[in-house]
């Protein structure tokens, strides 16, 4: 259980180029007095403060949270060109400590993440570009903060064991400037095999859980479950759900029933409805297992409304855990290609990874600068959706997890395990691995094991 304290600090606007120039000149041996004159500062104390200010403030906050952070200024200079406006330090049990710092550069304000895990020697900076656009550029993050988690009424997920990160985002929507207050939902936590009697049971639960994944921005969810309190072993099955509101001819999807599990995961047509009951048309339940408890029934729809905040935008759709074709909001609504009962709608983004230079594989020593070819990969994945891979961003191939016997009408379960992939790499000195994806689903790479041939001659 991590500290439930959040550090949110605002630092004065500092010119990052000027700051780094001062640090370089100090490293070359210039005295405090020489630096004071060169940078037009009034006192030598101002020089010392300029060097240590951000480091001191950053360390103070993170130590309050119980973590020892790395030096925040030891980051690639391209990540924070311009002025750093705000630094946020967040820590929660079981998660990495992160600093998220919106800063200014030529194309606007951006979010930079520092993922830090001391016990794994992981210190990694990354850009985080939110979905949507502002003018001709990316969406702008105007402010960022974090608050202790909660489990209040109407909240989708319990966040009491993590801190919630909230942002004010500026976008151009339907030709007008809009600002929305949004927050980052918690990461998807998949199923564990030993929690289930069979692999089939685990897979069924995973397909159900992945309906509630939140991997797009400015997202809204359509999910209106009606609680089931009974189901008869009769022909047809009669379901009890108080004040369900369904009409005859509606299609409903049932899930999470204990006992009469034969109903779970299937869609049925409503017939002979009353205020609190309805029949499942043409479903003979005389041979089903007896109902025990629980269950949810959801109306399947082909139209989603209430999307005026995304008017005119093309967005990502996750329908019952399956990636639906991109759609565009018109009149605050969208029509789906097929019926669904749980729908996630939001602005898409693309996750991108490019490996560092490969220095392994040479018999004579380092492979750096030597001609090499990567010909296959083994990726260790956790709860991963389809993605693309290849030697460059303009040379990628799709990687799918759909099996030959999988139904085309339902979602493909997220993949966990080792994935062997032939790699279409050429002979080159700077052989890289690129991974990219834009599905509104989770994607976690735990390890990458390339097979390569390196020429020992230069």
C-alpha positions as CSV (number, residue, x, y, z in Angstrom):
1,X,0.0,0.0,0.0
2,X,1.7,3.2,-1.1
3,X,1.5,6.6,0.3
4,X,-1.8,8.4,-0.3
5,X,-0.1,11.7,-0.7
6,X,0.1,13.6,-3.9
7,X,2.7,16.2,-4.7
8,X,1.6,18.9,-7.2
9,X,3.9,21.8,-7.6
10,X,4.2,24.7,-10.0
11,X,7.7,25.9,-10.8
12,X,8.6,29.4,-12.2
13,X,8.7,29.5,-16.0
14,X,12.4,28.7,-16.8
15,X,13.9,28.8,-20.3
16,X,15.1,25.2,-20.7
17,X,17.7,26.0,-23.3
18,X,19.2,28.8,-21.2
19,X,19.1,26.5,-18.1
20,X,20.9,23.7,-20.0
21,X,23.5,26.1,-21.4
22,X,24.3,27.3,-17.9
23,X,24.7,23.7,-16.7
24,X,27.0,22.8,-19.6
25,X,29.2,25.8,-19.0
26,X,29.3,25.0,-15.3
27,X,30.4,21.4,-16.2
28,X,33.2,22.9,-18.3
29,X,34.6,24.6,-15.2
30,X,33.3,28.1,-15.3
31,X,33.0,29.8,-11.9
32,X,29.8,31.0,-10.3
33,X,30.9,34.6,-10.9
34,X,31.6,33.9,-14.6
35,X,28.2,32.4,-15.0
36,X,26.5,35.4,-13.2
37,X,28.1,37.8,-15.7
38,X,27.4,35.7,-18.7
39,X,23.7,35.2,-17.9
40,X,23.1,38.7,-16.6
41,X,22.2,37.7,-13.1
42,X,22.5,40.1,-10.2
43,X,24.0,37.8,-7.6
44,X,25.9,34.5,-7.4
45,X,23.1,33.1,-5.2
46,X,20.8,33.5,-8.2
47,X,23.2,31.2,-10.2
48,X,23.2,28.6,-7.5
49,X,19.4,28.8,-7.1
50,X,18.9,28.5,-10.9
51,X,21.0,25.3,-10.9
52,X,19.3,23.6,-7.9
53,X,15.8,25.0,-7.9
54,X,13.9,22.4,-9.8
55,X,16.0,19.5,-8.4
56,X,15.3,20.7,-4.8
57,X,11.6,21.2,-5.3
58,X,11.2,17.9,-7.1
59,X,13.1,15.9,-4.5
60,X,11.2,17.5,-1.6
61,X,7.8,16.4,-3.1
62,X,8.9,12.9,-4.0
63,X,10.5,12.2,-0.7
64,X,7.3,13.2,1.0
65,X,5.7,10.4,-1.0
66,X,8.3,7.9,0.2
67,X,10.3,7.6,-3.0
68,X,13.8,8.5,-4.0
69,X,13.5,9.9,-7.5
70,X,16.2,10.3,-10.1
71,X,17.5,13.7,-11.1
72,X,14.6,15.2,-13.1
73,X,16.9,17.3,-15.2
74,X,18.7,14.3,-16.5
75,X,16.4,13.9,-19.5
76,X,16.8,14.2,-23.2
77,X,16.8,17.9,-24.0
78,X,14.3,17.4,-26.9
79,X,11.7,16.3,-24.4
80,X,11.4,19.7,-22.7
81,X,12.4,22.3,-25.2
82,X,11.1,25.7,-24.3
83,X,9.7,26.3,-20.8
84,X,8.7,23.8,-18.1
85,X,5.4,25.0,-16.7
86,X,4.4,22.4,-14.2
87,X,5.7,19.2,-12.5
88,X,3.5,16.6,-11.0
89,X,4.9,13.7,-8.9
90,X,2.5,10.8,-8.3
91,X,3.1,7.6,-6.4
92,X,0.8,4.7,-5.5
93,X,1.4,1.2,-4.2
94,X,2.1,-1.3,-6.9
95,X,2.6,1.4,-9.6
96,X,5.6,3.2,-10.8
97,X,6.3,6.7,-9.6
98,X,5.7,9.1,-12.4
99,X,6.5,12.7,-13.0
100,X,4.2,14.3,-15.6
101,X,5.4,17.7,-16.8
102,X,3.5,19.7,-19.4
103,X,5.9,22.1,-21.1
104,X,5.9,24.5,-24.0
105,X,7.6,24.0,-27.4
106,X,7.0,25.1,-30.9
107,X,3.9,23.0,-31.5
108,X,2.2,23.7,-28.2
109,X,2.0,22.3,-24.7
110,X,2.6,18.6,-24.2
111,X,2.7,16.0,-21.5
112,X,5.9,14.2,-20.7
113,X,6.0,11.1,-18.5
114,X,8.9,9.8,-16.4
115,X,8.3,6.2,-15.5
116,X,10.5,5.3,-12.5
117,X,10.9,1.9,-10.8
118,X,14.0,1.8,-8.6
119,X,13.8,-1.9,-7.9
120,X,13.9,-2.7,-11.6
121,X,16.4,0.1,-12.6
122,X,13.8,1.6,-14.9
123,X,14.0,5.3,-15.7
124,X,12.3,6.2,-18.9
125,X,11.0,9.4,-20.4
126,X,8.2,9.4,-23.0
127,X,5.9,11.9,-24.7
128,X,2.2,11.5,-24.1
129,X,0.1,12.9,-26.9
130,X,-3.6,13.1,-26.2
131,X,-6.3,12.3,-28.8
132,X,-7.9,15.1,-30.8
133,X,-6.3,18.3,-32.1
134,X,-6.0,22.0,-31.4
135,X,-5.8,23.9,-34.6
136,X,-3.3,22.2,-36.9
137,X,-1.4,20.6,-34.0
138,X,-2.0,18.1,-31.2
139,X,-4.4,18.6,-28.3
140,X,-3.0,21.1,-25.7
141,X,-2.7,20.2,-22.0
142,X,-3.2,23.5,-20.1
143,X,-3.0,22.2,-16.5
144,X,-2.4,18.9,-14.7
145,X,-2.9,17.8,-11.1
146,X,-3.6,14.7,-9.0
147,X,-6.0,13.9,-6.2
148,X,-6.4,11.0,-3.8
149,X,-8.6,8.2,-5.3
150,X,-12.2,7.6,-4.3
151,X,-15.1,5.1,-4.7
152,X,-18.0,7.5,-4.9
153,X,-21.5,7.0,-6.3
154,X,-21.5,7.0,-10.1
155,X,-17.8,6.2,-10.3
156,X,-16.9,3.6,-12.9
157,X,-13.9,2.1,-11.1
158,X,-12.7,2.2,-7.5
159,X,-9.5,4.4,-7.3
160,X,-9.0,4.4,-3.6
161,X,-5.6,2.6,-4.0
162,X,-4.2,5.0,-6.6
163,X,-4.1,8.7,-7.2
164,X,-6.2,10.1,-10.0
165,X,-4.5,12.4,-12.5
166,X,-6.7,15.2,-13.9
167,X,-6.0,17.5,-16.8
168,X,-7.6,20.5,-18.6
169,X,-7.3,19.8,-22.3
170,X,-7.8,22.3,-25.1
171,X,-9.0,21.1,-28.5
172,X,-10.6,22.3,-31.7
173,X,-14.1,20.6,-31.9
174,X,-16.3,21.3,-34.8
175,X,-14.3,24.5,-35.7
176,X,-14.6,25.9,-32.1
177,X,-12.1,25.9,-29.2
178,X,-13.2,23.6,-26.4
179,X,-11.7,22.9,-23.0
180,X,-12.6,19.7,-21.2
181,X,-11.6,18.5,-17.7
182,X,-10.6,14.9,-18.0
183,X,-8.8,12.2,-15.9
184,X,-6.7,9.2,-16.6
185,X,-8.6,5.9,-15.8
186,X,-6.7,3.1,-14.1
187,X,-4.8,0.5,-16.1
188,X,-6.7,-2.6,-17.1
189,X,-6.1,-5.6,-14.9
190,X,-6.7,-8.9,-16.6
191,X,-7.5,-12.3,-15.3
192,X,-5.1,-14.8,-13.7
193,X,-5.3,-18.5,-14.9
194,X,-5.1,-20.1,-11.4
195,X,-8.2,-18.1,-10.4
196,X,-10.3,-20.3,-12.7
197,X,-11.0,-24.0,-13.0
198,X,-10.5,-24.1,-16.8
199,X,-8.9,-22.0,-19.5
200,X,-12.3,-21.6,-21.1
201,X,-13.7,-20.1,-17.9
202,X,-10.8,-17.7,-17.8
203,X,-11.3,-16.7,-21.4
204,X,-15.0,-16.1,-21.0
205,X,-14.3,-13.8,-18.0
206,X,-11.6,-11.9,-19.9
207,X,-13.9,-11.2,-22.8
208,X,-16.4,-9.8,-20.3
209,X,-13.9,-7.7,-18.5
210,X,-12.3,-6.2,-21.6
211,X,-15.7,-4.5,-22.4
212,X,-14.7,-2.1,-19.6
213,X,-11.3,-0.9,-20.9
214,X,-10.7,2.8,-21.2
215,X,-8.0,3.5,-23.8
216,X,-9.2,6.5,-25.7
217,X,-9.5,10.2,-24.6
218,X,-12.4,12.4,-23.7
219,X,-14.2,9.1,-23.4
220,X,-17.9,8.4,-22.6
221,X,-19.4,5.0,-21.8
222,X,-22.8,3.6,-22.7
223,X,-23.6,0.9,-20.0
224,X,-27.0,0.5,-18.5
225,X,-27.3,-2.9,-16.8
226,X,-30.5,-4.2,-15.3
227,X,-30.1,-6.4,-12.3
228,X,-31.5,-9.9,-12.6
229,X,-33.0,-11.6,-9.6
230,X,-34.4,-14.8,-11.1
231,X,-34.6,-17.1,-14.1
232,X,-36.8,-20.1,-14.6
233,X,-35.9,-23.6,-15.9
234,X,-38.9,-23.4,-18.3
235,X,-39.7,-23.2,-22.0
236,X,-39.3,-20.3,-22.6
237,X,-37.0,-19.0,-19.8
238,X,-38.6,-16.2,-17.8
239,X,-36.2,-13.6,-16.4
240,X,-37.0,-11.4,-13.4
241,X,-35.5,-7.9,-13.4
242,X,-37.3,-5.2,-11.5
243,X,-38.3,-2.2,-13.6
244,X,-36.2,-3.4,-16.5
245,X,-37.8,-1.1,-19.0
246,X,-37.4,-3.4,-22.0
247,X,-40.0,-3.7,-24.8
248,X,-41.1,-6.8,-26.8
249,X,-38.8,-7.3,-29.7
250,X,-35.7,-5.7,-27.9
251,X,-32.5,-7.6,-28.0
252,X,-30.8,-8.0,-24.6
253,X,-27.4,-9.5,-23.7
254,X,-27.1,-11.3,-20.4
255,X,-23.9,-11.7,-18.3
256,X,-22.7,-12.6,-14.7
257,X,-25.5,-15.0,-13.9
258,X,-24.5,-17.5,-11.1
259,X,-26.0,-21.0,-11.5
260,X,-27.8,-20.8,-14.9
261,X,-24.5,-19.9,-16.6
262,X,-25.9,-21.1,-20.0
263,X,-27.4,-17.6,-20.3
264,X,-24.2,-15.8,-20.0
265,X,-22.6,-14.0,-23.0
266,X,-25.6,-14.5,-25.3
267,X,-28.1,-12.2,-26.9
268,X,-31.9,-12.9,-26.7
269,X,-35.1,-11.4,-28.0
270,X,-37.5,-10.0,-25.4
271,X,-41.1,-11.4,-25.5
272,X,-44.2,-11.1,-23.3
273,X,-42.7,-8.5,-21.0
274,X,-44.3,-7.2,-17.8
275,X,-43.0,-4.4,-15.6
276,X,-40.6,-6.8,-13.8
277,X,-40.2,-9.9,-16.0
278,X,-39.6,-10.9,-19.6
279,X,-39.4,-14.0,-21.6
280,X,-36.4,-15.1,-23.7
281,X,-38.1,-15.8,-27.0
282,X,-37.7,-19.5,-28.2
283,X,-35.2,-20.3,-25.4
284,X,-35.9,-23.7,-23.7
285,X,-34.3,-23.6,-20.3
286,X,-35.7,-27.0,-19.0
287,X,-32.2,-28.5,-19.3
288,X,-30.3,-25.5,-17.9
289,X,-28.6,-25.4,-14.5
290,X,-30.8,-23.9,-11.7
291,X,-30.5,-20.2,-11.2
292,X,-28.6,-19.2,-8.0
293,X,-28.1,-15.5,-7.9
294,X,-27.0,-12.3,-9.7
295,X,-26.8,-11.4,-13.3
296,X,-27.2,-8.4,-15.6
297,X,-29.3,-7.8,-18.7
298,X,-28.3,-5.0,-21.1
299,X,-30.3,-3.6,-24.0
300,X,-28.4,-3.9,-27.3
301,X,-28.5,-0.7,-29.4
302,X,-27.3,0.5,-32.8
303,X,-27.4,4.2,-32.0
304,X,-25.4,6.1,-29.3
305,X,-26.4,9.6,-28.4
306,X,-25.2,12.3,-26.0
307,X,-21.9,12.8,-27.9
308,X,-22.2,16.5,-28.6
309,X,-18.8,17.2,-27.0
310,X,-17.2,15.3,-29.9
311,X,-19.4,16.8,-32.7
312,X,-17.7,16.3,-36.1
313,X,-14.9,14.3,-34.6
314,X,-13.8,10.9,-35.8
315,X,-13.4,8.6,-32.8
316,X,-12.6,5.1,-31.7
317,X,-15.4,2.7,-30.7
318,X,-15.2,-0.3,-28.5
319,X,-18.4,-2.3,-28.7
320,X,-18.8,-5.2,-26.3
321,X,-15.1,-5.5,-26.1
322,X,-14.6,-5.6,-29.9
323,X,-13.0,-2.9,-31.9
324,X,-15.6,-1.3,-34.1
325,X,-14.7,0.7,-37.2
326,X,-14.0,4.4,-36.6
327,X,-17.1,6.6,-36.6
328,X,-17.9,10.3,-36.8
329,X,-20.3,12.2,-34.6
330,X,-23.2,14.0,-36.3
331,X,-25.9,15.7,-34.5
332,X,-24.5,14.5,-31.2
333,X,-25.0,10.8,-32.2
334,X,-23.6,7.9,-34.1
335,X,-25.0,4.8,-35.7
336,X,-23.1,1.6,-35.1
337,X,-22.5,-1.1,-37.8
338,X,-23.9,-3.7,-35.4
339,X,-25.8,-4.0,-32.1
340,X,-23.9,-3.7,-28.9
341,X,-24.7,-3.4,-25.2
342,X,-21.6,-1.8,-23.7
343,X,-20.0,0.9,-25.8
344,X,-16.9,3.0,-25.2
345,X,-16.5,6.1,-27.4
346,X,-13.5,8.4,-27.4
347,X,-10.8,10.2,-29.3
348,X,-8.1,7.8,-30.4
349,X,-4.3,8.0,-30.1
350,X,-1.4,6.0,-31.3
351,X,1.2,4.3,-29.0
352,X,4.6,4.1,-30.6
353,X,7.8,2.4,-29.5
354,X,11.3,2.4,-31.1
355,X,14.1,0.4,-29.7
356,X,17.5,1.9,-28.9
357,X,20.6,1.0,-31.0
358,X,21.3,-2.7,-30.9
359,X,24.9,-3.3,-29.5
360,X,24.7,-7.1,-29.1
361,X,25.5,-10.0,-31.5
362,X,29.1,-9.3,-32.6
363,X,31.8,-12.0,-31.9
364,X,34.5,-9.4,-31.8
365,X,32.8,-7.1,-29.3
366,X,30.1,-4.5,-29.6
367,X,27.7,-4.6,-32.5
368,X,27.4,-0.9,-32.6
369,X,28.0,0.5,-36.1
370,X,28.3,-3.0,-37.6
371,X,26.0,-4.3,-40.3
372,X,23.3,-6.5,-38.9
373,X,19.8,-7.9,-39.7
374,X,17.0,-8.7,-37.3
375,X,15.0,-11.6,-38.7
376,X,12.6,-12.6,-36.0
377,X,11.2,-11.5,-32.6
378,X,9.8,-13.1,-29.5
379,X,7.5,-10.6,-27.6
380,X,6.4,-11.3,-24.1
381,X,3.0,-9.7,-23.9
382,X,0.4,-8.9,-21.2
383,X,-3.2,-8.3,-22.0
384,X,-2.3,-7.1,-25.5
385,X,-4.5,-6.1,-28.5
386,X,-3.6,-6.3,-32.1
387,X,-0.6,-4.1,-33.2
388,X,1.9,-3.4,-35.9
389,X,5.6,-4.1,-36.0
390,X,8.6,-3.6,-38.3
391,X,12.0,-2.0,-38.9
392,X,10.7,1.5,-39.4
393,X,7.5,3.5,-38.8
394,X,6.9,3.5,-42.6
395,X,7.4,-0.2,-42.9
396,X,5.1,-2.0,-40.5
397,X,3.0,-5.2,-40.6
398,X,-0.1,-6.1,-38.7
399,X,0.0,-8.7,-35.9
400,X,-3.4,-10.2,-35.1
401,X,-4.5,-12.6,-32.4
402,X,-7.6,-14.0,-34.2
403,X,-7.5,-17.8,-34.4
404,X,-9.0,-19.8,-37.2
405,X,-11.8,-21.1,-35.0
406,X,-12.7,-17.8,-33.4
407,X,-16.1,-16.3,-34.1
408,X,-16.1,-13.1,-36.2
409,X,-19.1,-11.8,-34.4
410,X,-17.5,-11.5,-31.0
411,X,-14.4,-9.8,-29.6
412,X,-11.0,-11.4,-29.7
413,X,-9.6,-11.9,-26.2
414,X,-6.6,-9.9,-25.2
415,X,-3.4,-12.0,-25.5
416,X,-1.0,-12.9,-22.7
417,X,2.1,-14.9,-23.4
418,X,4.9,-15.2,-25.8
419,X,4.4,-14.2,-29.5
420,X,6.8,-15.4,-32.2
421,X,6.9,-12.9,-35.1
422,X,9.0,-13.1,-38.3
423,X,10.7,-9.8,-38.7
424,X,11.2,-8.2,-42.1
425,X,14.5,-6.4,-41.3
426,X,17.2,-5.6,-43.8
427,X,21.0,-5.5,-43.5
428,X,21.8,-2.1,-41.9
429,X,24.1,-0.6,-39.3
430,X,21.3,0.9,-37.3
431,X,18.8,-1.9,-37.1
432,X,15.8,-0.9,-34.9
433,X,12.5,-2.5,-33.8
434,X,9.3,-0.4,-34.1
435,X,6.0,-1.3,-32.4
436,X,2.8,0.7,-33.0
437,X,-0.9,0.4,-32.4
438,X,-4.1,2.5,-32.1
439,X,-6.7,0.0,-30.9
440,X,-8.7,1.4,-28.0
441,X,-7.5,-1.5,-25.9
442,X,-4.5,-2.2,-23.6
443,X,-1.1,-3.2,-24.8
444,X,1.8,-4.1,-22.6
445,X,5.2,-5.5,-23.7
446,X,7.1,-7.2,-20.9
447,X,10.1,-8.2,-22.9
448,X,11.5,-8.2,-26.5
449,X,13.9,-10.9,-27.6
450,X,15.2,-10.4,-31.2
451,X,17.2,-12.9,-33.2
452,X,19.8,-11.2,-35.4
453,X,22.8,-11.8,-37.5
454,X,25.7,-9.4,-37.1
455,X,28.6,-9.1,-39.6
456,X,31.9,-8.9,-37.7
457,X,33.5,-6.9,-40.5
458,X,32.9,-3.1,-40.5
